[in-house]
Structure formats: structure tokens, C-alpha cells
Amino acid sequence: MWLEPFRAQHSEDLRFELLGPEGAPATASPMQNDIPIIHQDEHLVVVHKPSGLLSVPGRTPDLQDCLWTRLKEHFPETEAFLVHRLDRDTSGLILFAHTREAQTRMGQAFEKRWVDKEYQALVHGDLQPEEGMVEGLIRKDWSRIDKPVYIMDPERGKYSKTRFAVMARTEEMTRVRLFPETGRSHQLRVHMQSLGHSIIGDPIYGQEGEIPPLHLCAVRLAFRHPATGEDVVFETTPEW
């Protein structure tokens, strides 16, 4: 049966590459408003969501434009079932399923943490040390009624854990790889803020006067394909 954990060892060995005619590498297909389709088959579609676009519709009429709606318009003859989501401000890889079976299997894979996820971020300041881990309890800040805001709380909340590794730095900013081991709302943004190095462009957890976009991108998804059983890796590059 398919439901076994996938653990990528080396991304260069497992990277999924789209192939065009005669085996030549193919570029990602554009969708409405130039949203690139990284991969699409009869079971799954992986796209690169831009910052500022909702994953699914909001509750009010002005929040109906979203990635799911655009997928439905682009694939009118097929379904697009939600598997997971990204914050509105976060860019990068997001997966939808074309079938209920694929949605169920991939949903279980995310829930059981069988999907390897990697993000990149630009954060304020010189982040030290070179690598490390942030963990603790996260809960919603119920004193904020204007927007959803989350905080670290030593006594109450849901457990969260993120590993990080510095890629490059200056005195003003650091490019860092982020590996979430749990999936709490706003987890990466709250964890970076808790270290004193908020993500550049973060309108909620950043410094006063932050200018979007949020410099946080989901750059890698690795998992076992729900239909073929193949170990696949999808990767993208931040716009910044």
C-alpha cells in the first residue's frame, strides 16, 4: 500500500525535472496572471503561488480571487482539491489534487509529516548561529480582533518546531533555509520574530513600516507520488 513515509536523502539525486520534446528540459507552464505550473498530471498539480494571493477564497466578496479559483478556470474539465495551503503573504510551491483519492492520500502524508518541506527567507539582521532550531508553543493572540496574529507562549498553545540553516549574510540581512517540522499557522514568521530576526516585508510580525512582499518562499516539496509510488521532488526559486 502507498501510505509509507518518504524521507529524501539528497535533493540532487531525487529532483523532479519536467522534460520537453526529445528529452530536453521544459520550462514551467504559465497560468493566468503568469502563475507558473511546476508540474501537472492526472492526479496532482503543483504551482508557484505569488505573494499576496490567497490559496482559497475568503469569506467576503472582495476575497474571492484566489489560487484555487484560477486553477478551476485553467482546468475547467478537472477538479482541483485542496491538500494544504500557504499564507496569503507567502509565495512558493503549493499542491492541489485532481482526484479525491489523491487528496486523501496526500492529506495523510502532510498530516503524518511524510512530506519534506523547505522554505527560504530573507530576515533582518545578522542571524546567528549558522544553524539551529526553534521550538515552543504557539497560540492565537485573542487580544487582536483586527487580524489573525499568533504568538509564542511558554504555557499554552500547540507545539511547534523549525530547523534553520544560514545560506548567506550581511550586516543588514540574512538569507536562511527553513525546515518546518510542524505546521502551525504563521509558524515560520513567528519563529523568526522570536529570534529577533523578523522576515523582511512581513506586515504583521516585521518591523514598523515594512513594505511587502513578504520575503518567505516555499522552495521545495518532496514526497511519494500517491498514484505511481515514485519519490518526487519539486523545486522553485524565490523572486528575490
VOTOR-549508 format. One record per residue: residue in three letters; x, y, z of N, C-alpha, C in turn. Coordinates in steps of 0.2 Angstrom, whole numbers. Layout:
N
@code->ALA nX->X nY->Y nZ->Z caX->X caY->Y caZ->Z cX->X cY->Y cZ->Z
...
// end
This chain:
240
@code->MET nX->4 nY->-6 nZ->0 caX->0 caY->0 caZ->0 cX->4 cY->6 cZ->0
@code->TRP nX->2 nY->12 nZ->-3 caX->6 caY->18 caZ->-4 cX->8 cY->21 cZ->3
@code->LEU nX->4 nY->21 nZ->8 caX->5 caY->25 caZ->14 cX->11 cY->23 cZ->18
@code->GLU nX->17 nY->25 nZ->15 caX->23 caY->24 caZ->19 cX->27 cY->31 cZ->19
@code->PRO nX->31 nY->32 nZ->24 caX->34 caY->39 caZ->24 cX->39 cY->39 cZ->19
@code->PHE nX->40 nY->45 nZ->17 caX->46 caY->47 caZ->12 cX->51 cY->51 cZ->15
@code->ARG nX->57 nY->50 nZ->15 caX->62 caY->54 caZ->18 cX->67 cY->55 cZ->12
@code->ALA nX->68 nY->61 nZ->10 caX->73 caY->62 caZ->5 cX->80 cY->63 cZ->8
@code->GLN nX->85 nY->60 nZ->4 caX->91 caY->60 caZ->7 cX->95 cY->66 cZ->4
@code->HIS nX->95 nY->66 nZ->-3 caX->99 caY->71 caZ->-6 cX->95 cY->74 cZ->-12
@code->SER nX->93 nY->80 nZ->-12 caX->89 caY->83 caZ->-17 cX->92 cY->82 cZ->-24
@code->GLU nX->98 nY->82 nZ->-25 caX->101 caY->82 caZ->-31 cX->100 cY->75 cZ->-34
@code->ASP nX->99 nY->70 nZ->-30 caX->98 caY->63 caZ->-33 cX->91 cY->62 cZ->-35
@code->LEU nX->86 nY->66 nZ->-31 caX->79 caY->64 caZ->-32 cX->75 cY->70 cZ->-35
@code->ARG nX->78 nY->75 nZ->-37 caX->75 caY->81 caZ->-40 cX->70 cY->79 cZ->-46
@code->PHE nX->64 nY->81 nZ->-46 caX->60 caY->80 caZ->-52 cX->61 cY->86 cZ->-57
@code->GLU nX->62 nY->84 nZ->-63 caX->63 caY->88 caZ->-69 cX->58 cY->87 cZ->-74
@code->LEU nX->54 nY->92 nZ->-76 caX->50 caY->92 caZ->-82 cX->54 cY->91 cZ->-88
@code->LEU nX->52 nY->87 nZ->-93 caX->55 caY->86 caZ->-99 cX->51 cY->88 cZ->-105
@code->GLY nX->54 nY->91 nZ->-110 caX->50 caY->93 caZ->-116 cX->51 cY->88 cZ->-121
@code->PRO nX->51 nY->90 nZ->-128 caX->52 caY->86 caZ->-133 cX->59 cY->83 cZ->-133
@code->GLU nX->59 nY->77 nZ->-135 caX->66 caY->74 caZ->-136 cX->70 cY->74 cZ->-130
@code->GLY nX->67 nY->74 nZ->-124 caX->70 caY->74 caZ->-118 cX->73 cY->80 cZ->-115
@code->ALA nX->72 nY->86 nZ->-119 caX->75 caY->92 caZ->-117 cX->71 cY->95 cZ->-111
@code->PRO nX->75 nY->98 nZ->-106 caX->71 caY->101 caZ->-100 cX->66 cY->106 cZ->-102
@code->ALA nX->60 nY->106 nZ->-99 caX->55 caY->110 caZ->-101 cX->54 cY->116 cZ->-96
@code->THR nX->52 nY->121 nZ->-97 caX->50 caY->127 caZ->-93 cX->43 cY->126 cZ->-90
@code->ALA nX->42 nY->129 nZ->-84 caX->35 caY->128 caZ->-81 cX->30 cY->132 cZ->-85
@code->SER nX->24 nY->129 nZ->-86 caX->19 caY->132 caZ->-90 cX->16 cY->138 cZ->-86
@code->PRO nX->15 nY->143 nZ->-90 caX->11 caY->149 caZ->-87 cX->4 cY->148 cZ->-86
@code->MET nX->1 nY->151 nZ->-81 caX->-6 caY->151 caZ->-80 cX->-8 cY->158 cZ->-80
@code->GLN nX->-15 nY->159 nZ->-78 caX->-17 caY->166 caZ->-78 cX->-13 cY->170 cZ->-73
@code->ASN nX->-12 nY->176 nZ->-76 caX->-8 caY->181 caZ->-72 cX->-1 cY->178 cZ->-71
@code->ASP nX->2 nY->174 nZ->-76 caX->9 caY->172 caZ->-76 cX->10 cY->168 cZ->-69
@code->ILE nX->6 nY->164 nZ->-67 caX->7 caY->159 caZ->-61 cX->10 cY->153 cZ->-64
@code->PRO nX->16 nY->151 nZ->-63 caX->19 caY->145 caZ->-66 cX->16 cY->139 cZ->-64
@code->ILE nX->15 nY->134 nZ->-68 caX->13 caY->127 caZ->-66 cX->20 cY->123 cZ->-66
@code->ILE nX->22 nY->121 nZ->-61 caX->28 caY->117 caZ->-60 cX->27 cY->110 cZ->-62
@code->HIS nX->21 nY->107 nZ->-61 caX->20 caY->100 caZ->-63 cX->13 cY->99 cZ->-63
@code->GLN nX->10 nY->95 nZ->-68 caX->3 caY->93 caZ->-68 cX->3 cY->86 cZ->-72
@code->ASP nX->-1 nY->82 nZ->-68 caX->-3 caY->76 caZ->-71 cX->-10 cY->74 cZ->-69
@code->GLU nX->-12 nY->68 nZ->-71 caX->-20 caY->67 caZ->-70 cX->-21 cY->66 cZ->-62
@code->HIS nX->-16 nY->66 nZ->-58 caX->-18 caY->66 caZ->-51 cX->-16 cY->72 cZ->-47
@code->LEU nX->-11 nY->76 nZ->-49 caX->-9 caY->81 caZ->-45 cX->-7 cY->87 cZ->-49
@code->VAL nX->-7 nY->93 nZ->-46 caX->-4 caY->99 caZ->-50 cX->-1 cY->103 cZ->-44
@code->VAL nX->6 nY->105 nZ->-46 caX->10 caY->109 caZ->-42 cX->11 cY->116 cZ->-45
@code->VAL nX->10 nY->121 nZ->-42 caX->11 caY->128 caZ->-44 cX->15 cY->132 cZ->-40
@code->HIS nX->17 nY->138 nZ->-42 caX->21 caY->143 caZ->-38 cX->16 cY->149 cZ->-37
@code->LYS nX->14 nY->149 nZ->-31 caX->9 caY->154 caZ->-29 cX->13 cY->161 cZ->-27
@code->PRO nX->11 nY->166 nZ->-30 caX->14 caY->173 caZ->-29 cX->12 cY->175 cZ->-22
@code->SER nX->16 nY->180 nZ->-19 caX->14 caY->183 caZ->-13 cX->8 cY->188 cZ->-14
@code->GLY nX->4 nY->188 nZ->-9 caX->-2 caY->192 caZ->-10 cX->-8 cY->189 cZ->-12
@code->LEU nX->-8 nY->183 nZ->-15 caX->-13 caY->179 caZ->-17 cX->-16 cY->174 cZ->-12
@code->LEU nX->-22 nY->174 nZ->-11 caX->-25 caY->169 caZ->-6 cX->-24 cY->162 cZ->-9
@code->SER nX->-24 nY->157 nZ->-5 caX->-24 caY->150 caZ->-8 cX->-31 cY->148 cZ->-9
@code->VAL nX->-36 nY->150 nZ->-5 caX->-43 caY->148 caZ->-6 cX->-47 cY->154 cZ->-5
@code->PRO nX->-53 nY->154 nZ->-7 caX->-57 caY->160 caZ->-6 cX->-58 cY->162 cZ->1
@code->GLY nX->-59 nY->169 nZ->2 caX->-60 caY->172 caZ->9 cX->-68 cY->172 cZ->10
@code->ARG nX->-70 nY->175 nZ->16 caX->-77 caY->175 caZ->17 cX->-81 cY->180 cZ->14
@code->THR nX->-78 nY->186 nZ->12 caX->-81 caY->191 caZ->9 cX->-80 cY->192 cZ->1
@code->PRO nX->-85 nY->195 nZ->-2 caX->-84 caY->196 caZ->-9 cX->-78 cY->198 cZ->-12
@code->ASP nX->-74 nY->203 nZ->-8 caX->-68 caY->205 caZ->-11 cX->-62 cY->200 cZ->-10
@code->LEU nX->-63 nY->195 nZ->-7 caX->-58 caY->190 caZ->-6 cX->-59 cY->183 cZ->-10
@code->GLN nX->-63 nY->184 nZ->-16 caX->-64 caY->178 caZ->-20 cX->-59 cY->176 cZ->-25
@code->ASP nX->-55 nY->181 nZ->-27 caX->-49 caY->179 caZ->-31 cX->-44 cY->176 cZ->-27
@code->CYS nX->-42 nY->170 nZ->-29 caX->-38 caY->166 caZ->-26 cX->-34 cY->160 cZ->-31
@code->LEU nX->-30 nY->157 nZ->-28 caX->-26 caY->152 caZ->-32 cX->-31 cY->146 cZ->-34
@code->TRP nX->-35 nY->144 nZ->-30 caX->-40 caY->139 caZ->-31 cX->-45 cY->141 cZ->-37
@code->THR nX->-47 nY->147 nZ->-37 caX->-52 caY->149 caZ->-42 cX->-48 cY->150 cZ->-49
@code->ARG nX->-42 nY->152 nZ->-49 caX->-38 caY->152 caZ->-55 cX->-37 cY->145 cZ->-58
@code->LEU nX->-36 nY->141 nZ->-53 caX->-34 caY->134 caZ->-56 cX->-41 cY->131 cZ->-59
@code->LYS nX->-46 nY->132 nZ->-56 caX->-53 caY->130 caZ->-59 cX->-54 cY->133 cZ->-66
@code->GLU nX->-52 nY->139 nZ->-66 caX->-53 caY->142 caZ->-73 cX->-48 cY->139 cZ->-78
@code->HIS nX->-42 nY->138 nZ->-76 caX->-37 caY->135 caZ->-80 cX->-38 cY->128 cZ->-82
@code->PHE nX->-41 nY->124 nZ->-77 caX->-43 caY->117 caZ->-79 cX->-50 cY->116 cZ->-78
@code->PRO nX->-54 nY->118 nZ->-82 caX->-62 caY->118 caZ->-82 cX->-64 cY->111 cZ->-82
@code->GLU nX->-61 nY->106 nZ->-85 caX->-63 caY->99 caZ->-86 cX->-61 cY->95 cZ->-80
@code->THR nX->-57 nY->97 nZ->-75 caX->-54 caY->93 caZ->-70 cX->-55 cY->96 cZ->-63
@code->GLU nX->-55 nY->93 nZ->-58 caX->-56 caY->95 caZ->-51 cX->-49 cY->98 cZ->-49
@code->ALA nX->-50 nY->102 nZ->-44 caX->-44 caY->105 caZ->-40 cX->-45 cY->105 cZ->-33
@code->PHE nX->-43 nY->99 nZ->-29 caX->-45 caY->98 caZ->-22 cX->-39 cY->101 cZ->-18
@code->LEU nX->-41 nY->105 nZ->-13 caX->-36 caY->107 caZ->-8 cX->-32 cY->102 cZ->-4
@code->VAL nX->-26 nY->102 nZ->-4 caX->-22 caY->97 caZ->0 cX->-19 cY->101 cZ->6
@code->HIS nX->-16 nY->107 nZ->5 caX->-13 caY->111 caZ->10 cX->-13 cY->118 cZ->8
@code->ARG nX->-11 nY->123 nZ->12 caX->-11 caY->130 caZ->10 cX->-5 cY->134 cZ->12
@code->LEU nX->-4 nY->139 nZ->9 caX->1 caY->144 caZ->11 cX->-3 cY->150 cZ->13
@code->ASP nX->1 nY->154 nZ->18 caX->-2 caY->161 caZ->20 cX->-3 cY->165 cZ->14
@code->ARG nX->-7 nY->170 nZ->14 caX->-8 caY->174 caZ->8 cX->-1 cY->178 cZ->6
@code->ASP nX->3 nY->180 nZ->12 caX->9 caY->183 caZ->10 cX->15 cY->179 cZ->8
@code->THR nX->14 nY->173 nZ->9 caX->19 caY->168 caZ->7 cX->19 cY->166 cZ->0
@code->SER nX->25 nY->165 nZ->-3 caX->25 caY->163 caZ->-10 cX->28 cY->156 cZ->-10
@code->GLY nX->27 nY->153 nZ->-16 caX->31 caY->147 caZ->-17 cX->26 cY->141 cZ->-19
@code->LEU nX->29 nY->135 nZ->-18 caX->25 caY->129 caZ->-20 cX->19 cY->127 cZ->-16
@code->ILE nX->14 nY->125 nZ->-20 caX->8 caY->123 caZ->-17 cX->5 cY->117 cZ->-21
@code->LEU nX->2 nY->112 nZ->-18 caX->0 caY->106 caZ->-21 cX->-8 cY->106 cZ->-21
@code->PHE nX->-11 nY->104 nZ->-26 caX->-18 caY->103 caZ->-27 cX->-19 cY->96 cZ->-30
@code->ALA nX->-24 nY->92 nZ->-28 caX->-26 caY->86 caZ->-31 cX->-31 cY->86 cZ->-36
@code->HIS nX->-31 nY->82 nZ->-41 caX->-36 caY->81 caZ->-46 cX->-41 cY->76 cZ->-45
@code->THR nX->-40 nY->72 nZ->-40 caX->-45 caY->67 caZ->-38 cX->-45 cY->67 cZ->-30
@code->ARG nX->-51 nY->64 nZ->-28 caX->-52 caY->63 caZ->-21 cX->-47 cY->58 cZ->-17
@code->GLU nX->-45 nY->53 nZ->-21 caX->-41 caY->48 caZ->-18 cX->-34 cY->51 cZ->-17
@code->ALA nX->-32 nY->55 nZ->-22 caX->-25 caY->59 caZ->-22 cX->-25 cY->64 cZ->-16
@code->GLN nX->-31 nY->67 nZ->-15 caX->-32 caY->72 caZ->-10 cX->-31 cY->69 cZ->-3
@code->THR nX->-35 nY->63 nZ->-2 caX->-34 caY->59 caZ->4 cX->-27 cY->57 cZ->6
@code->ARG nX->-24 nY->54 nZ->1 caX->-18 caY->51 caZ->2 cX->-12 cY->57 cZ->4
@code->MET nX->-13 nY->62 nZ->0 caX->-8 caY->67 caZ->1 cX->-10 cY->71 cZ->8
@code->GLY nX->-16 nY->72 nZ->9 caX->-18 caY->75 caZ->16 cX->-15 cY->71 cZ->21
@code->GLN nX->-15 nY->64 nZ->21 caX->-12 caY->60 caZ->26 cX->-5 cY->60 cZ->26
@code->ALA nX->-2 nY->61 nZ->21 caX->6 caY->62 caZ->20 cX->8 cY->68 cZ->24
@code->PHE nX->4 nY->74 nZ->23 caX->6 caY->80 caZ->26 cX->4 cY->79 cZ->34
@code->GLU nX->-1 nY->76 nZ->35 caX->-3 caY->76 caZ->42 cX->2 cY->72 cZ->46
@code->LYS nX->5 nY->66 nZ->43 caX->9 caY->62 caZ->46 cX->17 cY->64 cZ->45
@code->ARG nX->17 nY->70 nZ->42 caX->24 caY->73 caZ->41 cX->28 cY->69 cZ->37
@code->TRP nX->25 nY->66 nZ->32 caX->29 caY->62 caZ->27 cX->31 cY->66 cZ->21
@code->VAL nX->30 nY->72 nZ->21 caX->32 caY->77 caZ->16 cX->37 cY->81 cZ->18
@code->ASP nX->43 nY->81 nZ->14 caX->48 caY->86 caZ->16 cX->47 cY->92 cZ->13
@code->LYS nX->48 nY->98 nZ->17 caX->46 caY->104 caZ->15 cX->52 cY->109 cZ->17
@code->GLU nX->54 nY->113 nZ->12 caX->59 caY->118 caZ->13 cX->57 cY->125 cZ->11
@code->TYR nX->58 nY->130 nZ->15 caX->57 caY->137 caZ->13 cX->64 cY->141 cZ->13
@code->GLN nX->64 nY->147 nZ->10 caX->69 caY->151 caZ->10 cX->66 cY->158 cZ->13
@code->ALA nX->70 nY->162 nZ->17 caX->68 caY->168 caZ->19 cX->74 cY->173 cZ->19
@code->LEU nX->72 nY->179 nZ->18 caX->77 caY->185 caZ->20 cX->74 cY->188 cZ->26
@code->VAL nX->79 nY->188 nZ->31 caX->77 caY->191 caZ->38 cX->81 cY->197 cZ->40
@code->HIS nX->79 nY->201 nZ->44 caX->83 caY->207 caZ->46 cX->89 cY->205 cZ->50
@code->GLY nX->94 nY->208 nZ->49 caX->100 caY->207 caZ->54 cX->104 cY->201 cZ->52
@code->ASP nX->109 nY->200 nZ->56 caX->114 caY->195 caZ->56 cX->112 cY->189 cZ->60
@code->LEU nX->109 nY->184 nZ->57 caX->106 caY->179 caZ->61 cX->112 cY->174 cZ->63
@code->GLN nX->112 nY->173 nZ->69 caX->117 caY->168 caZ->72 cX->114 cY->163 cZ->77
@code->PRO nX->116 nY->157 nZ->77 caX->122 caY->154 caZ->74 cX->121 cY->152 cZ->66
@code->GLU nX->125 nY->148 nZ->64 caX->124 caY->146 caZ->57 cX->118 cY->141 cZ->56
@code->GLU nX->117 nY->137 nZ->61 caX->111 caY->133 caZ->60 cX->108 cY->132 cZ->67
@code->GLY nX->102 nY->130 nZ->68 caX->99 caY->129 caZ->74 cX->92 cY->127 cZ->74
@code->MET nX->88 nY->128 nZ->79 caX->82 caY->125 caZ->80 cX->78 cY->130 cZ->84
@code->VAL nX->71 nY->131 nZ->82 caX->67 caY->135 caZ->86 cX->61 cY->130 cZ->88
@code->GLU nX->59 nY->130 nZ->94 caX->53 caY->126 caZ->96 cX->50 cY->129 cZ->102
@code->GLY nX->43 nY->128 nZ->103 caX->39 caY->130 caZ->108 cX->32 cY->130 cZ->106
@code->LEU nX->28 nY->133 nZ->111 caX->21 caY->133 caZ->110 cX->19 cY->139 cZ->106
@code->ILE nX->14 nY->139 nZ->101 caX->11 caY->144 caZ->98 cX->4 cY->144 cZ->99
@code->ARG nX->1 nY->150 nZ->100 caX->-6 caY->151 caZ->101 cX->-8 cY->157 cZ->97
@code->LYS nX->-15 nY->158 nZ->96 caX->-18 caY->164 caZ->93 cX->-18 cY->169 cZ->99
@code->ASP nX->-17 nY->175 nZ->97 caX->-17 caY->181 caZ->101 cX->-24 cY->184 cZ->101
@code->TRP nX->-28 nY->182 nZ->106 caX->-35 caY->183 caZ->106 cX->-36 cY->191 cZ->107
@code->SER nX->-31 nY->194 nZ->109 caX->-32 caY->202 caZ->110 cX->-32 cY->206 cZ->104
@code->ARG nX->-30 nY->202 nZ->98 caX->-30 caY->205 caZ->92 cX->-37 cY->203 cZ->88
@code->ILE nX->-41 nY->208 nZ->87 caX->-48 caY->207 caZ->84 cX->-48 cY->209 cZ->77
@code->ASP nX->-42 nY->213 nZ->75 caX->-42 caY->216 caZ->68 cX->-39 cY->211 cZ->63
@code->LYS nX->-35 nY->206 nZ->65 caX->-32 caY->201 caZ->60 cX->-29 cY->195 cZ->64
@code->PRO nX->-29 nY->190 nZ->61 caX->-26 caY->184 caZ->65 cX->-18 cY->185 cZ->66
@code->VAL nX->-17 nY->185 nZ->72 caX->-10 caY->186 caZ->75 cX->-8 cY->180 cZ->80
@code->TYR nX->-2 nY->177 nZ->79 caX->0 caY->172 caZ->83 cX->6 cY->173 cZ->87
@code->ILE nX->7 nY->171 nZ->93 caX->12 caY->172 caZ->97 cX->15 cY->166 cZ->101
@code->MET nX->21 nY->166 nZ->103 caX->24 caY->161 caZ->107 cX->22 cY->162 cZ->114
@code->ASP nX->20 nY->156 nZ->117 caX->18 caY->156 caZ->124 cX->21 cY->150 cZ->128
@code->PRO nX->24 nY->152 nZ->133 caX->28 caY->146 caZ->137 cX->23 cY->141 cZ->140
@code->GLU nX->17 nY->143 nZ->141 caX->12 caY->139 caZ->145 cX->6 cY->136 cZ->141
@code->ARG nX->4 nY->139 nZ->135 caX->-2 caY->137 caZ->132 cX->-1 cY->138 cZ->124
@code->GLY nX->-4 nY->133 nZ->121 caX->-3 caY->133 caZ->113 cX->-2 cY->126 cZ->111
@code->LYS nX->0 nY->126 nZ->104 caX->2 caY->120 caZ->101 cX->9 cY->120 cZ->100
@code->TYR nX->12 nY->114 nZ->100 caX->19 caY->113 caZ->100 cX->21 cY->115 cZ->93
@code->SER nX->27 nY->118 nZ->92 caX->30 caY->120 caZ->85 cX->37 cY->119 cZ->85
@code->LYS nX->40 nY->117 nZ->79 caX->47 caY->116 caZ->79 cX->49 cY->118 cZ->72
@code->THR nX->55 nY->122 nZ->71 caX->58 caY->123 caZ->65 cX->65 cY->123 cZ->65
@code->ARG nX->68 nY->120 nZ->60 caX->76 caY->120 caZ->60 cX->78 cY->125 cZ->55
@code->PHE nX->83 nY->128 nZ->56 caX->86 caY->133 caZ->51 cX->93 cY->133 cZ->49
@code->ALA nX->95 nY->135 nZ->43 caX->102 caY->135 caZ->41 cX->104 cY->141 cZ->37
@code->VAL nX->109 nY->145 nZ->39 caX->110 caY->151 caZ->36 cX->114 cY->149 cZ->29
@code->MET nX->111 nY->153 nZ->24 caX->114 caY->152 caZ->17 cX->119 cY->158 cZ->16
@code->ALA nX->118 nY->164 nZ->17 caX->122 caY->170 caZ->16 cX->120 cY->175 cZ->21
@code->ARG nX->124 nY->180 nZ->22 caX->123 caY->185 caZ->27 cX->127 cY->192 cZ->25
@code->THR nX->124 nY->197 nZ->27 caX->127 caY->204 caZ->28 cX->125 cY->206 cZ->35
@code->GLU nX->128 nY->212 nZ->36 caX->126 caY->215 caZ->42 cX->119 cY->217 cZ->43
@code->GLU nX->116 nY->218 nZ->37 caX->109 caY->221 caZ->37 cX->104 cY->215 cZ->36
@code->MET nX->106 nY->209 nZ->33 caX->101 caY->204 caZ->32 cX->104 cY->197 cZ->31
@code->THR nX->100 nY->192 nZ->32 caX->102 caY->185 caZ->31 cX->97 cY->181 cZ->27
@code->ARG nX->100 nY->177 nZ->22 caX->96 caY->173 caZ->19 cX->97 cY->166 cZ->22
@code->VAL nX->91 nY->163 nZ->24 caX->91 caY->157 caZ->28 cX->86 cY->152 cZ->25
@code->ARG nX->88 nY->145 nZ->26 caX->84 caY->140 caZ->24 cX->80 cY->138 cZ->30
@code->LEU nX->73 nY->136 nZ->29 caX->69 caY->135 caZ->35 cX->66 cY->128 cZ->34
@code->PHE nX->66 nY->124 nZ->39 caX->63 caY->117 caZ->38 cX->58 cY->116 cZ->44
@code->PRO nX->52 nY->117 nZ->42 caX->47 caY->116 caZ->47 cX->45 cY->109 cZ->49
@code->GLU nX->45 nY->107 nZ->55 caX->44 caY->100 caZ->57 cX->37 cY->100 cZ->60
@code->THR nX->33 nY->105 nZ->61 caX->26 caY->105 caZ->62 cX->23 cY->111 cZ->57
@code->GLY nX->17 nY->111 nZ->57 caX->13 caY->115 caZ->53 cX->8 cY->120 cZ->56
@code->ARG nX->11 nY->124 nZ->60 caX->6 caY->129 caZ->64 cX->5 cY->135 cZ->60
@code->SER nX->0 nY->138 nZ->61 caX->-2 caY->145 caZ->57 cX->4 cY->150 cZ->59
@code->HIS nX->6 nY->153 nZ->53 caX->11 caY->158 caZ->54 cX->18 cY->156 cZ->58
@code->GLN nX->19 nY->149 nZ->58 caX->24 caY->146 caZ->62 cX->31 cY->150 cZ->60
@code->LEU nX->33 nY->150 nZ->54 caX->40 caY->152 caZ->52 cX->41 cY->159 cZ->53
@code->ARG nX->35 nY->163 nZ->52 caX->35 caY->170 caZ->54 cX->36 cY->172 cZ->61
@code->VAL nX->32 nY->168 nZ->65 caX->33 caY->169 caZ->72 cX->40 cY->167 cZ->75
@code->HIS nX->42 nY->161 nZ->72 caX->48 caY->159 caZ->75 cX->54 cY->163 cZ->73
@code->MET nX->54 nY->166 nZ->67 caX->60 caY->171 caZ->66 cX->59 cY->177 cZ->70
@code->GLN nX->53 nY->180 nZ->71 caX->52 caY->185 caZ->75 cX->54 cY->184 cZ->82
@code->SER nX->53 nY->178 nZ->85 caX->55 caY->176 caZ->92 cX->63 cY->176 cZ->92
@code->LEU nX->66 nY->175 nZ->87 caX->74 caY->176 caZ->87 cX->76 cY->183 cZ->87
@code->GLY nX->72 nY->187 nZ->86 caX->74 caY->194 caZ->85 cX->76 cY->196 cZ->77
@code->HIS nX->74 nY->191 nZ->73 caX->76 caY->192 caZ->66 cX->70 cY->191 cZ->61
@code->SER nX->65 nY->196 nZ->62 caX->59 caY->195 caZ->58 cX->60 cY->195 cZ->50
@code->ILE nX->55 nY->192 nZ->47 caX->56 caY->191 caZ->39 cX->55 cY->198 cZ->36
@code->ILE nX->59 nY->200 nZ->31 caX->58 caY->206 caZ->28 cX->52 cY->206 cZ->24
@code->GLY nX->48 nY->212 nZ->25 caX->42 caY->213 caZ->21 cX->36 cY->210 cZ->25
@code->ASP nX->37 nY->208 nZ->31 caX->31 caY->205 caZ->35 cX->27 cY->210 cZ->38
@code->PRO nX->21 nY->211 nZ->36 caX->16 caY->216 caZ->38 cX->14 cY->215 cZ->45
@code->ILE nX->14 nY->209 nZ->48 caX->12 caY->208 caZ->54 cX->17 cY->207 cZ->59
@code->TYR nX->22 nY->203 nZ->58 caX->27 caY->202 caZ->63 cX->34 cY->206 cZ->62
@code->GLY nX->34 nY->210 nZ->56 caX->40 caY->213 caZ->55 cX->41 cY->220 cZ->58
@code->GLN nX->46 nY->223 nZ->56 caX->47 caY->230 caZ->59 cX->42 cY->235 cZ->57
@code->GLU nX->42 nY->240 nZ->60 caX->37 caY->246 caZ->59 cX->39 cY->249 cZ->52
@code->GLY nX->34 nY->249 nZ->48 caX->35 caY->252 caZ->41 cX->37 cY->247 cZ->36
@code->GLU nX->36 nY->241 nZ->37 caX->38 caY->236 caZ->32 cX->34 cY->236 cZ->26
@code->ILE nX->38 nY->235 nZ->20 caX->35 caY->236 caZ->14 cX->35 cY->229 cZ->11
@code->PRO nX->29 nY->227 nZ->9 caX->28 caY->220 caZ->6 cX->32 cY->220 cZ->-1
@code->PRO nX->33 nY->214 nZ->-4 caX->31 caY->207 caZ->-2 cX->35 cY->204 cZ->4
@code->LEU nX->31 nY->199 nZ->7 caX->35 caY->195 caZ->12 cX->40 cY->191 cZ->9
@code->HIS nX->46 nY->191 nZ->11 caX->52 caY->188 caZ->8 cX->52 cY->181 cZ->12
@code->LEU nX->47 nY->177 nZ->10 caX->46 caY->170 caZ->13 cX->44 cY->166 cZ->7
@code->CYS nX->47 nY->160 nZ->5 caX->45 caY->157 caZ->-1 cX->46 cY->149 cZ->0
@code->ALA nX->41 nY->145 nZ->-1 caX->41 caY->138 caZ->-1 cX->45 cY->135 cZ->-7
@code->VAL nX->51 nY->133 nZ->-6 caX->55 caY->132 caZ->-12 cX->56 cY->124 cZ->-14
@code->ARG nX->53 nY->120 nZ->-9 caX->54 caY->113 caZ->-11 cX->49 cY->109 cZ->-7
@code->LEU nX->46 nY->104 nZ->-11 caX->42 caY->99 caZ->-9 cX->44 cY->92 cZ->-11
@code->ALA nX->45 nY->87 nZ->-6 caX->47 caY->80 caZ->-8 cX->42 cY->75 cZ->-5
@code->PHE nX->40 nY->71 nZ->-9 caX->35 caY->66 caZ->-6 cX->35 cY->60 cZ->-11
@code->ARG nX->31 nY->55 nZ->-9 caX->30 caY->49 caZ->-13 cX->23 cY->50 cZ->-17
@code->HIS nX->24 nY->50 nZ->-24 caX->18 caY->51 caZ->-28 cX->12 cY->46 cZ->-26
@code->PRO nX->6 nY->49 nZ->-25 caX->1 caY->45 caZ->-22 cX->-2 cY->39 cZ->-27
@code->ALA nX->0 nY->40 nZ->-33 caX->-3 caY->35 caZ->-38 cX->3 cY->31 cZ->-41
@code->THR nX->9 nY->33 nZ->-42 caX->14 caY->30 caZ->-45 cX->19 cY->27 cZ->-40
@code->GLY nX->19 nY->29 nZ->-34 caX->24 caY->27 caZ->-29 cX->31 cY->30 cZ->-30
@code->GLU nX->32 nY->34 nZ->-35 caX->38 caY->37 caZ->-37 cX->40 cY->42 cZ->-31
@code->ASP nX->46 nY->42 nZ->-29 caX->49 caY->48 caZ->-25 cX->50 cY->54 cZ->-29
@code->VAL nX->47 nY->59 nZ->-28 caX->47 caY->65 caZ->-32 cX->49 cY->71 cZ->-28
@code->VAL nX->53 nY->76 nZ->-31 caX->55 caY->82 caZ->-28 cX->53 cY->88 cZ->-33
@code->PHE nX->50 nY->93 nZ->-30 caX->48 caY->99 caZ->-34 cX->51 cY->105 cZ->-31
@code->GLU nX->55 nY->109 nZ->-35 caX->58 caY->114 caZ->-33 cX->57 cY->121 cZ->-37
@code->THR nX->58 nY->126 nZ->-33 caX->57 caY->133 caZ->-36 cX->62 cY->138 cZ->-34
@code->THR nX->62 nY->144 nZ->-36 caX->67 caY->149 caZ->-34 cX->63 cY->155 cZ->-32
@code->PRO nX->65 nY->158 nZ->-26 caX->62 caY->164 caZ->-24 cX->62 cY->170 cZ->-30
@code->GLU nX->58 nY->175 nZ->-30 caX->58 caY->180 caZ->-34 cX->63 cY->185 cZ->-32
@code->TRP nX->66 nY->185 nZ->-26 caX->71 caY->190 caZ->-23 cX->77 cY->187 cZ->-22
// end
